[in-house]
Amino acid sequence: MSWELRREIEKLEGEVLRLRSEIERRQKDVEELSEEEPDRSTLECVRLQERNMALAKELATLKLSCKELTAKCNVLGRGEARALRKLGKAKEKIKKLKINSSRPNK
């Protein structure tokens, strides 16, 4: 073989070795990522479940506060209705008293 051909073959062999090393390195990276991915997914799942639980607790608290506010509103509404009835009766009495006082006494 000629010296130039031998040199070219060695150059190509070196390139093949470099490419093999690169392929092996990338395969290891892919394997590591494949192993890490379930861990990452599991961690993300746990994080989302914790967030979901926190939101569920917050929702339960808000529902309870809403029930309390509704109950207070109902009590206030009944009180207001009672007060309006009393006001109506008082206005009627005032009206009757004005009518009676405007009539001349016999």
C-alpha positions in Angstrom: 0.0 0.0 0.0 1.1 3.5 -0.7 2.0 5.7 2.2 -0.8 8.2 1.3 -3.4 5.4 1.2 -2.2 4.1 4.6 -2.4 7.5 6.0 -6.0 7.9 4.7 -7.0 4.5 6.2 -5.5 5.5 9.6 -7.4 8.8 9.4 -10.7 7.0 8.6 -10.0 4.5 11.4 -9.5 7.3 13.8 -12.7 8.9 12.6 -14.6 5.6 13.1 -13.2 5.3 16.6 -14.2 8.8 17.4 -17.7 8.2 16.0 -18.0 4.9 18.0 -17.0 6.7 21.2 -19.6 9.5 20.5 -22.3 6.9 19.8 -21.5 5.0 23.0 -21.5 8.3 25.0 -24.8 9.3 23.5 -26.3 5.8 24.2 -25.2 6.2 27.8 -26.9 9.6 27.9 -30.1 8.2 26.5 -30.0 5.3 29.0 -29.5 7.7 31.9 -32.3 9.9 30.6 -34.6 6.9 30.3 -33.8 6.0 33.9 -34.2 9.5 35.1 -37.5 10.2 33.2 -39.7 7.9 35.4 -38.2 9.5 38.5 -38.9 12.9 37.1 -42.4 11.9 36.1 -43.0 10.4 39.6 -41.8 13.6 41.2 -44.0 15.7 39.0 -47.0 13.4 39.8 -46.4 13.7 43.5 -46.0 17.5 43.2 -49.3 17.7 41.3 -51.1 15.4 43.8 -49.9 17.6 46.7 -51.1 20.7 44.8 -54.4 19.0 44.1 -54.8 18.2 47.8 -54.0 21.8 48.8 -56.6 23.1 46.3 -59.2 20.6 47.6 -58.6 21.8 51.2 -58.9 25.4 50.1 -62.1 24.6 48.2 -63.6 22.8 51.3 -62.7 25.9 53.4 -64.3 28.2 50.9 -67.4 26.1 50.7 -67.7 26.1 54.6 -67.2 29.9 54.6 -69.9 30.2 51.9 -72.3 28.1 54.0 -71.6 30.3 57.0 -72.2 33.4 55.0 -75.4 32.0 53.5 -76.7 31.2 57.0 -75.8 34.7 58.3 -77.5 36.2 55.2 -80.7 34.2 55.9 -80.7 35.3 59.5 -80.3 38.9 58.5 -82.9 38.5 55.8 -85.4 37.2 58.3 -84.5 40.0 60.7 -85.0 42.6 58.0 -88.4 41.1 57.0 -89.5 41.2 60.7 -88.3 44.8 61.0 -90.1 45.8 57.8 -93.4 44.2 59.1 -93.0 46.1 62.4 -92.3 49.3 60.5 -95.4 48.7 58.4 -97.5 48.2 61.5 -96.0 51.3 63.1 -96.8 53.3 60.0 -100.4 52.0 60.1 -100.7 53.0 63.8 -99.3 56.5 63.0 -101.7 56.8 60.1 -104.7 55.9 62.3 -103.5 58.2 65.1 -103.2 61.1 62.6 -106.7 60.3 61.2 -108.1 60.1 64.8 -106.4 63.3 65.9 -107.6 65.2 62.8 -111.3 64.3 63.5 -113.1 66.8 65.7 -114.2 65.5 69.1 -117.9 65.2 69.6 
